[in-house]
Amino acid sequence: MNNNLAVLIDGDNIPAGNVTEMMEEIAKYGNPTIKRIYGDWTKPHLNKWKKVLLENAITPVQQYSYTIGKNATDSAMIIDAMDILYSNKVEGFCLVSSDSDFTRLATRLREARMQVIGIGEKKTPNPFIVACDKFIYIEILKGDNNDKEDPSMDENANATEKSSVDKITGKEINLIKSSINDLSDEDGWAFLGDVGSLMQKKRPNFDSRNYGFQKLTPLIKSIGVFDIEERNAPNNSRYKHIYIKNIETKKRGRRKK
């Protein structure tokens, strides 16, 4: 994508580890032309950030804590976000924080037709998550880094060995089923790319990597309650389009014959 993104990081609520993986993830969604991190750099708990800032060309923004108990970092980050919004220099924002205080900011940016990507830890409150177009857990980026170091690990091994992996529950299965029903043709088939996009809109934090799979297709296959069909893409492309269908839909169709 060619969208320019502003990456704003809440240094008080995000660990310094895996910053490289985080920036690689952000690059999938656009070009991070503005990269800033906010915090009181006189405080020792931010020392771990100093090295990675240089390595990733992230600009530190000093914000003193004027009052005990008040988060001045949040205010500075919000003010900068609005300044950047009105500068018309970017098409989207990446808000890196586990703090629900940025919920209203995310909502306001989306109202201005900005793409908003959130990144934070799994402890992030749900209001901030759903205020974003997409929300990515830092824990799965740590998992991606482990995969790169040990390419012999397959997706099934990842699902059992990563401590951050969640279990697929009925809630996720129902999300997939309902999204297929929303998009399916008369025969019950739906294009997997469209299904994935709709699921993302319904649940911004849905990500196949949360469950140990790098892509949505192997996750779908692992559940075992969907039919999957590969079709040739238009114009004789070498790529395949994947369509999925609820198995129950197929059974009902057979009984009608």
C-alpha positions as MATLAB code, in Angstrom:
seq = 'MNNNLAVLIDGDNIPAGNVTEMMEEIAKYGNPTIKRIYGDWTKPHLNKWKKVLLENAITPVQQYSYTIGKNATDSAMIIDAMDILYSNKVEGFCLVSSDSDFTRLATRLREARMQVIGIGEKKTPNPFIVACDKFIYIEILKGDNNDKEDPSMDENANATEKSSVDKITGKEINLIKSSINDLSDEDGWAFLGDVGSLMQKKRPNFDSRNYGFQKLTPLIKSIGVFDIEERNAPNNSRYKHIYIKNIETKKRGRRKK';
ca = [
       0.000    0.000    0.000;
       1.083    3.581   -0.665;
      -0.853    5.194    2.191;
       1.267    7.445    4.381;
       0.874    6.612    8.066;
       1.575    8.471   11.265;
       2.887    6.111   13.944;
       2.328    7.487   17.444;
       3.635    5.413   20.350;
       2.665    5.751   24.003;
       6.017    5.053   25.654;
       4.442    4.739   29.094;
       2.194    1.820   28.131;
       4.170   -0.195   25.587;
       7.265   -2.382   26.204;
      10.404   -1.591   24.227;
      10.905   -5.175   23.016;
       9.989   -6.279   19.486;
       9.928   -2.766   18.059;
      11.523   -4.023   14.836;
       8.764   -6.592   14.394;
       6.182   -3.927   15.147;
       7.540   -1.602   12.454;
       7.637   -4.475    9.963;
       3.991   -5.172   10.737;
       3.025   -1.523   10.261;
       4.767   -1.475    6.867;
       2.170   -3.991    5.615;
      -0.501   -1.297    5.843;
       1.340    1.734    4.522;
       4.432    3.906    4.601;
       5.200    5.151    8.153;
       6.295    8.673    7.247;
       5.824   10.079   10.764;
       7.144    8.060   13.712;
       7.012    9.535   17.202;
       7.099    8.179   20.731;
       5.875   10.119   23.764;
       7.079    9.992   27.340;
       9.048   11.641   30.099;
      12.578   10.715   29.038;
      13.983   11.818   32.387;
      12.366    8.717   33.929;
      14.526    5.545   34.139;
      11.787    3.163   32.965;
      12.101    4.563   29.421;
      15.839    3.882   29.145;
      15.238    0.658   27.208;
      13.656    2.649   24.402;
      16.659    4.852   23.661;
      18.640    2.341   21.595;
      15.714    1.091   19.518;
      14.644    4.640   18.693;
      17.851    5.232   16.746;
      17.659    1.846   15.045;
      14.111    2.501   13.816;
      14.265    6.282   13.205;
      11.566    7.028   15.775;
      11.512   10.600   17.094;
      11.204   10.907   20.897;
       8.887   13.631   22.176;
       9.617   14.866   25.683;
       6.599   15.360   27.894;
       7.131   16.171   31.549;
       4.696   14.887   34.151;
       3.477   18.185   35.519;
       1.029   16.673   38.002;
       1.185   13.386   39.908;
      -1.538   11.008   38.780;
      -2.198   12.784   35.474;
      -0.933   11.307   32.202;
       0.565   14.220   30.282;
       1.857   11.797   27.645;
      -1.699   11.032   26.519;
      -2.519   14.705   26.088;
       0.618   15.427   24.064;
      -0.006   12.448   21.786;
      -3.647   13.425   21.209;
      -2.742   17.044   20.411;
      -0.073   15.924   17.934;
      -2.504   13.490   16.311;
      -5.006   16.274   15.653;
      -2.274   18.556   14.290;
      -1.169   15.794   11.916;
      -4.778   15.116   10.900;
      -5.328   18.717    9.802;
      -1.966   18.853    8.020;
      -3.331   16.412    5.386;
       0.045   14.680    5.227;
      -1.183   11.149    6.005;
      -4.024    8.803    5.105;
      -3.933    6.806    8.313;
      -2.694    6.479   11.872;
      -1.143    3.699   13.895;
      -1.800    4.246   17.601;
       0.504    2.098   19.723;
      -0.814    1.844   23.269;
      -2.647   -0.436   25.684;
      -4.478    2.531   27.206;
      -8.230    3.022   26.749;
      -7.696    6.800   27.003;
      -7.095    6.797   23.233;
     -10.547    5.418   22.429;
     -12.031    8.818   21.636;
      -8.986    9.755   19.542;
      -9.340    6.605   17.421;
     -13.039    7.294   16.957;
     -12.408   10.916   15.943;
      -9.752    9.942   13.408;
     -12.054    7.387   11.813;
     -14.791   10.004   11.620;
     -12.314   12.000    9.528;
     -12.005    8.962    7.199;
      -8.573    8.035    8.464;
      -7.513    4.413    8.605;
      -6.752    3.625   12.247;
      -4.604    0.661   13.239;
      -4.133   -0.079   16.921;
      -1.267   -2.045   18.430;
      -1.140   -3.014   22.085;
      -0.917   -5.818   24.595;
      -3.706   -8.317   25.186;
      -4.641   -6.436   28.344;
      -5.887   -3.530   26.177;
      -9.489   -2.609   27.088;
     -12.087   -3.548   24.477;
     -13.409    0.015   23.880;
     -10.065    1.054   22.378;
      -9.857   -2.143   20.324;
     -13.258   -1.734   18.680;
     -12.609    1.966   18.018;
      -9.863    0.949   15.550;
     -10.229   -0.461   12.032;
      -7.766   -3.180   12.988;
      -6.109   -4.019   16.285;
      -2.949   -6.127   16.542;
      -1.643   -7.725   19.721;
       2.044   -7.239   20.413;
       2.208  -10.802   21.726;
       1.658  -12.283   18.249;
       4.478  -10.159   16.856;
       6.752  -11.814   19.405;
       5.517  -15.131   18.071;
       6.315  -14.074   14.496;
       9.863  -13.319   15.582;
      10.222  -16.809   17.057;
       9.040  -18.328   13.774;
      11.725  -16.464   11.828;
      14.409  -17.763   14.157;
      13.177  -21.354   13.836;
      11.708  -21.925   10.345;
      11.368  -25.665   11.000;
       8.332  -24.996   13.183;
       5.123  -25.584   11.196;
       1.791  -23.913   11.889;
       0.436  -26.827   13.915;
       3.502  -26.738   16.153;
       3.079  -23.008   16.568;
      -0.487  -23.505   17.761;
       0.647  -25.672   20.667;
       4.023  -24.182   21.531;
       3.417  -20.423   21.569;
       2.404  -19.261   24.992;
       0.456  -16.335   23.540;
      -1.801  -18.443   21.291;
      -5.538  -18.425   22.029;
      -7.899  -21.347   21.546;
     -10.470  -21.258   18.761;
     -13.872  -21.215   20.442;
     -17.486  -21.299   19.328;
     -17.419  -17.505   19.286;
     -14.820  -17.441   16.518;
     -16.550  -20.226   14.586;
     -19.869  -18.380   14.716;
     -18.135  -15.216   13.506;
     -16.835  -17.071   10.458;
     -20.182  -18.769    9.806;
     -22.203  -15.583   10.042;
     -19.764  -13.724    7.781;
     -20.060  -16.475    5.167;
     -23.848  -16.271    5.353;
     -23.711  -12.494    4.936;
     -21.670  -12.766    1.727;
     -22.568  -16.122    0.185;
     -24.117  -16.636   -3.245;
     -27.179  -18.801   -3.901;
     -25.079  -21.950   -3.551;
     -23.649  -20.857   -0.208;
     -20.127  -20.018   -1.419;
     -18.297  -16.865   -0.378;
     -14.899  -15.480   -1.428;
     -12.508  -15.935    1.487;
     -10.914  -12.507    0.968;
     -14.294  -10.825    1.407;
     -15.080  -12.996    4.428;
     -11.815  -12.008    6.090;
     -12.467   -8.317    5.457;
     -15.971   -8.524    6.915;
     -14.713  -10.390    9.984;
     -12.143   -7.638   10.514;
     -14.891   -5.018   10.457;
     -16.973   -7.000   12.933;
     -14.038   -7.737   15.255;
     -11.002   -5.472   14.729;
      -8.786   -7.701   16.894;
      -9.495  -10.889   14.932;
      -6.209  -12.170   13.555;
      -5.366  -15.740   12.558;
      -2.001  -15.325   14.300;
      -3.819  -15.048   17.619;
      -4.580  -18.761   17.171;
      -1.185  -19.866   15.890;
      -1.784  -19.593   12.132;
       0.001  -17.177    9.827;
      -2.936  -17.047    7.402;
      -6.707  -17.372    7.570;
      -6.910  -20.365    5.195;
      -5.075  -22.885    7.437;
      -7.096  -21.662   10.409;
     -10.322  -22.333    8.477;
      -9.080  -25.793    7.482;
      -8.160  -26.672   11.074;
     -11.730  -26.108   12.295;
     -13.194  -28.742    9.970;
     -16.726  -27.365    9.613;
     -16.247  -25.507    6.324;
     -15.946  -26.589    2.707;
     -13.022  -24.996    0.861;
     -12.686  -24.695   -2.902;
      -9.885  -23.241   -5.004;
     -10.875  -21.539   -8.251;
      -8.833  -20.048  -11.052;
      -8.591  -16.278  -10.841;
      -9.952  -14.215  -13.771;
      -7.826  -13.532  -16.880;
      -5.990  -16.854  -16.589;
      -3.958  -15.607  -13.645;
      -1.614  -18.102  -11.985;
      -3.196  -17.182   -8.666;
      -6.052  -19.103   -7.108;
      -9.102  -17.644   -5.429;
     -10.314  -19.476   -2.343;
     -14.019  -19.828   -1.616;
     -15.550  -21.243    1.541;
     -18.936  -22.570    2.505;
     -20.643  -23.685    5.675;
     -20.927  -27.465    5.542;
     -24.469  -27.252    6.917;
     -25.449  -25.248    3.832;
     -24.158  -28.004    1.587;
     -26.119  -30.673    3.446;
     -29.373  -28.727    3.205;
     -28.811  -28.302   -0.534;
     -28.439  -32.052   -1.019;
     -31.695  -32.812    0.776;
     -33.526  -30.507   -1.655;
     -32.370  -32.535   -4.678;
];
